[in-house]
Amino acid sequence: MNLQTYLVTEARFSTHSTLETVEAAIAGGVDVVQLREKATSVRERYDLGRQLREMTRAADVPLIVNDRVDLAAAIDADGVHLGDDDLPIGVAREQLGGDAIIGRSVSTAEAAEEAAAGGADYLGVGAVFATGSKETDPEESEIGLDTVRKIDAAVDIPFVGIGGIDATNARDVIEAGADGVAVISAITDTDDPEAATRALRATVAGTEVES
């Protein structure tokens, strides 16, 4: 699974609709899409998720659902991304099957080791930098690049950095040991999500933006 550029959807931080944003990001080469949409009802996420499932499947891009194992199963998503308050990794695996992609949010090396031992396929590490997409004080959740390096040394499974990341600092996160970066507003809150995705991909890869 390629995790280099990982889009997390959130309409409230978007210039365009989620469907338009995801379509543009796919055209720009995004590697993974996560359905988040924290401010919407489960029914709204289900309706949106069905459309995203069709779009991502046609493009061979994995679709991950944030938090909700039941929703992931209902839309036949490729997997689920879990936090501290969600179902345990093993339970999610039982519900979704052995081929499901299970991600886990962590912010310390100890939590990363526990998630890896528990069967997570990948980790979401953050918030690396201050971010406005968390409900808590963003300064309190900023872990910094040193923690990214510690997690890189602690686990062998792949992980993405998330939180306050854009094309100006994504390469720093990669150089600290992350396999990719997960972003919201760096793609969603732009006039041209396709171009933003291409720029982010180039930054992560350390190459020039393709014309």
Buried (B, 14 or more C-beta within 10 A) or exposed (E): BEBBBBBBBBBEBBBBEBBEBBBBBBBBBBBBBBBBBEEBEEEEBBEBBEEBBEBBBEBEBBBBBBBBBBBBBBBEBBBBBBEEEBBEBEEBBEBBEEEBBBBBBBBBBEBBBBBBEBBBBBBBBBBBBBBEBBEEEBEEBBBEBEBBBBBBEBBEBBBBBBBBBBBEBBBBBBEBBBBBBBBBBBBBBBEBBBBBBBBBBBBBEEEEEEE
